[in-house]
Amino acid sequence: MNFVIGLAISMGCMLGGYVAIGGHLHALMQPYEFLILGGAALGIFVLQNPMPVIKDSGGAIMEAILGKGPKQKDFLDLLSLLHALMREMRGKSRGEVEAHIDNPGESVIFQAHPKILGNKLLCNFICDYCRLIIIGTARSFEIEALMDEEIQTLTYDKLKPYNALTSVGDGLPALGIVAAVLGIIHAMGALDQGPEVLGGLIGSALVGTFSGIFASYGLVSPLASLIKATRTKALRQFVLVKQTLLAYMNGAMPQIAVEFGRKTIPAKERPTIDEVESETTGGGEKAAA
């Protein structure tokens, strides 16, 4: 929502100021300049990215614009799920715990947290490391190193749309110049026309430069930054899982282990200790019962 509001303010002030100094909006309506600029940018985007990244970029843009990053309730659900799993690992046999992590779709613990169950990457991350913990042959520092490597890989994959859009955004001013040069070439063919015609053609060409600069710094680059912020926030869930399970492996009780995880939550979404206790002893214990 902030993206839409910010874009509206930016466009409103820019165009409003242009009109206030006597500019005519119809002079900015140059569809062929937009076609040259937009088509070149889109072509370069497709050229430099594989199809999975192109598809993921569409999803990342929607996530960023709609603000689909995890909220406090999502972090609380995750802590509740981990608390319930740790209680199972602490008090139940290996076979009973494996029933939850081998088939989370039929686990009452995971079913109590459908949003986490629907996040395949996060669900697999939790199950994989819980499985390693109950096997009991890996030491905590080995698990930590493996988690760090996987989180680094996930970060690289999840930020590919950010890197792709940043690259396009950096090139848009130059593409705007390309569009303007093509417009000037067209204008040079009309030197025998009157000043009014020639001036209109040159003005049309300069719209390409303006559009490229604005699209870069006023649209694509802010959108890329918003994607990075949204996806980085989502990746904090994996860090939360890591710190919670490592604390459990090092001997912490489940209720203490979730406190280690709580501290990794971004400050604005971080619940209080009482909120976590209420969620885990209420939702978590009911799910494990």
C-alpha positions as a printed Julia matrix, in Angstrom:
289×3 Matrix{Float64}:
  0.0     0.0     0.0
  2.87    2.37    0.81
  4.28    1.76   -2.66
  1.02    2.87   -4.31
  0.68    5.9    -2.03
  4.31    6.93   -2.56
  4.02    6.55   -6.33
  0.83    8.62   -6.35
  2.52   11.39   -4.34
  5.59   11.33   -6.6
  3.61   11.39   -9.84
  1.13   13.96   -8.53
  3.79   16.42   -7.41
  5.92   15.94  -10.52
  3.1    16.33  -13.02
  1.37   18.98  -10.92
  4.54   21.06  -10.82
  4.98   20.62  -14.56
  1.46   21.88  -15.23
  1.9    24.72  -12.73
  4.84   26.15  -14.68
  2.8    26.09  -17.86
  3.57   22.65  -19.23
  1.04   20.69  -21.26
  0.41   17.07  -20.25
 -0.35   16.03  -23.83
  3.26   16.82  -24.71
  4.33   13.98  -22.42
  2.09   11.45  -24.14
  4.62    9.88  -26.49
  3.63    6.22  -26.86
  6.42    5.37  -29.29
  9.08    6.67  -26.9
  7.5     4.55  -24.17
  7.46    1.58  -26.52
 11.18    1.95  -27.29
 12.09    2.37  -23.62
  9.77   -0.26  -22.16
 10.4    -2.79  -24.89
 14.17   -2.47  -24.6
 14.02   -2.81  -20.79
 11.73   -5.83  -20.97
 13.87   -7.47  -23.62
 17.02   -7.02  -21.55
 15.23   -8.37  -18.47
 14.2   -11.51  -20.37
 17.64  -11.8   -21.97
 19.6   -11.78  -18.73
 17.35  -13.98  -16.55
 16.25  -17.62  -16.78
 12.52  -18.33  -16.87
 12.25  -19.37  -13.17
 13.64  -15.98  -12.14
 11.28  -14.17  -14.51
  8.3   -16.0   -13.03
  9.52  -15.47   -9.48
  9.97  -11.76  -10.18
  6.26  -11.46  -10.88
  5.45  -13.1    -7.55
  8.03  -10.96   -5.75
  6.52   -7.76   -7.18
  3.05   -8.74   -5.97
  4.41   -9.7    -2.53
  6.14   -6.34   -2.22
  3.22   -4.2    -3.41
  0.66   -6.07   -1.3
  2.95   -6.2     1.75
  2.86   -9.97    2.11
  5.84  -10.21    4.43
  5.32  -12.12    7.7
  3.45  -10.31   10.46
  3.66  -10.76   14.22
  0.97  -13.46   14.11
  3.05  -15.45   11.62
  6.09  -15.35   13.89
  3.95  -16.37   16.85
  2.55  -19.32   14.88
  6.06  -20.41   14.04
  7.19  -20.24   17.68
  4.1   -22.18   18.72
  4.81  -24.89   16.14
  8.44  -25.21   17.19
  7.47  -25.34   20.85
  5.04  -28.18   20.18
  7.62  -30.1    18.15
 10.29  -29.7    20.81
  7.91  -30.96   23.47
  7.24  -33.99   21.28
 10.97  -34.6    20.81
 11.55  -34.23   24.52
  8.74  -36.43   25.77
  7.84  -38.9    23.0
  9.59  -41.78   21.3
 11.5   -41.35   18.06
  8.8   -43.17   16.11
  6.05  -40.88   17.39
  8.06  -37.77   16.51
  8.94  -39.1    13.06
  5.23  -39.46   12.33
  4.99  -35.66   12.48
  8.08  -34.74   10.47
  7.89  -37.49    7.85
  4.37  -36.55    6.85
  3.63  -33.02    8.1
  0.47  -32.82    6.01
 -1.17  -35.41    8.3
  0.39  -34.14   11.52
 -2.0   -32.51   14.0
  0.81  -30.15   15.0
  1.37  -28.86   11.48
 -2.35  -28.87   10.68
 -2.83  -26.42   13.52
 -0.59  -24.0    11.59
 -1.83  -24.16    7.98
  0.11  -21.12    6.8
  3.41  -22.74    7.77
  2.28  -26.03    6.25
  1.6   -24.16    3.01
  5.1   -22.68    2.98
  6.94  -25.65    1.49
 10.45  -24.27    1.95
  9.92  -23.38    5.59
  8.09  -26.61    6.36
 10.87  -28.71    4.79
 13.51  -26.7     6.64
 11.85  -27.44    9.98
 11.3   -31.12    9.26
 14.8   -31.73    7.9
 16.55  -30.37   10.98
 14.15  -31.93   13.45
 14.94  -35.23   11.74
 18.67  -34.65   12.16
 18.14  -33.8    15.83
 16.21  -36.97   16.64
 18.76  -39.12   14.81
 21.2   -37.82   17.39
 24.52  -38.32   15.61
 25.15  -34.68   14.58
 26.54  -32.13   17.01
 25.06  -28.66   17.4
 27.94  -26.81   15.74
 27.65  -29.11   12.72
 23.91  -28.45   12.47
 24.54  -24.72   12.83
 27.07  -24.7     9.98
 24.66  -26.66    7.78
 21.8   -24.29    8.62
 23.95  -21.27    7.8
 24.82  -22.73    4.41
 21.19  -23.49    3.6
 19.99  -20.05    4.72
 22.7   -18.47    2.58
 21.51  -20.5    -0.42
 17.88  -19.56    0.25
 18.85  -15.9     0.51
 20.66  -16.07   -2.81
 17.66  -17.65   -4.52
 15.04  -15.41   -2.92
 16.89  -12.2    -3.81
 17.33  -13.04   -7.49
 14.29  -10.9    -8.44
 15.8    -7.99   -6.51
 19.11   -8.32   -8.35
 17.33   -8.69  -11.7
 15.19   -5.56  -11.23
 18.14   -3.6    -9.86
 20.1    -4.4   -13.01
 17.25   -3.24  -15.23
 16.74   -0.12  -13.11
 20.41    0.8   -13.42
 20.16    0.56  -17.21
 16.94    2.52  -17.68
 18.56    6.0   -17.78
 20.86    4.82  -20.58
 17.92    3.26  -22.41
 16.11    6.58  -22.05
 19.03    8.23  -23.82
 18.78    5.6   -26.56
 15.1     6.44  -27.01
 15.93   10.16  -27.09
 18.72    9.67  -29.66
 16.35    7.77  -31.94
 13.88   10.62  -31.54
 16.56   13.18  -32.41
 17.52   11.17  -35.49
 13.89   11.34  -36.54
 13.85   15.09  -35.84
 16.95   15.64  -37.99
 14.96   14.42  -40.95
 12.57   17.31  -40.48
 15.08   20.17  -40.49
 13.35   21.61  -43.52
 10.11   21.89  -41.55
  9.07   24.89  -39.5
 10.28   25.54  -35.92
  6.95   24.38  -34.52
  7.25   20.92  -36.11
 10.95   20.57  -35.29
 10.44   21.72  -31.71
  7.65   19.19  -31.22
  9.86   16.35  -32.5
 12.77   17.33  -30.25
 10.41   17.64  -27.26
  9.04   14.18  -28.01
 12.58   12.78  -28.08
 13.42   14.32  -24.71
 10.43   12.55  -23.17
 12.42    9.32  -23.63
 15.24   10.64  -21.44
 12.79   11.88  -18.82
 10.91    8.56  -18.81
 14.07    6.48  -18.47
 15.37    8.48  -15.52
 12.03    8.54  -13.73
 11.34    4.85  -14.36
 14.75    4.0   -12.92
 14.85    6.15   -9.78
 11.13    6.63   -9.22
  9.72    3.19  -10.0
 11.99    0.2   -10.63
 14.71    0.88   -8.04
 12.23    1.61   -5.19
 10.28   -1.51   -6.17
 13.46   -3.59   -6.11
 14.32   -2.26   -2.65
 10.82   -3.09   -1.43
 11.2    -6.64   -2.76
 14.49   -6.99   -0.9
 12.98   -5.74    2.35
  9.94   -8.03    2.05
 11.91  -11.15    1.24
 14.64  -10.45    3.8
 11.93  -10.2     6.43
 10.48  -13.54    5.28
 13.93  -15.14    5.55
 14.04  -14.17    9.24
 11.68  -17.08    9.82
 14.47  -19.48    8.9
 16.84  -17.71   11.29
 14.2   -18.01   14.0
 13.97  -21.78   13.4
 17.74  -22.07   13.45
 18.24  -20.26   16.76
 15.35  -22.06   18.44
 16.43  -25.57   17.45
 20.09  -24.88   18.26
 19.11  -23.69   21.73
 17.11  -26.89   22.18
 20.05  -29.01   21.01
 22.27  -27.27   23.54
 20.0   -28.29   26.39
 17.45  -25.49   26.71
 13.89  -26.33   27.7
 11.33  -25.73   24.91
  9.97  -22.6    26.58
 13.5   -21.2    26.9
 14.46  -22.25   23.37
 11.6   -20.26   21.83
 12.93  -17.18   23.63
 16.15  -17.56   21.63
 14.0   -17.58   18.5
 11.89  -14.62   19.63
 14.97  -12.43   19.8
 15.59  -12.89   16.07
 12.21  -11.39   15.12
 12.36   -7.82   13.73
 11.69   -5.3    16.49
  8.37   -4.0    15.13
  6.91   -7.51   14.85
  8.55   -9.01   17.93
  5.94  -10.22   20.46
  6.48   -9.93   24.18
  7.54  -12.86   26.35
  4.0   -13.03   27.75
  2.49  -13.16   24.27
  4.81  -15.99   23.29
  4.05  -17.88   26.48
  0.32  -17.47   25.94
  0.61  -18.66   22.33
  2.84  -21.64   23.03
  1.12  -22.9    26.17
 -2.28  -22.33   24.56
 -2.01  -23.09   20.85
  1.1   -25.25   20.97
  0.06  -27.57   23.77
 -3.43  -28.03   22.33
 -1.94  -29.02   18.99
  0.39  -31.53   20.59
 -2.31  -33.0    22.81
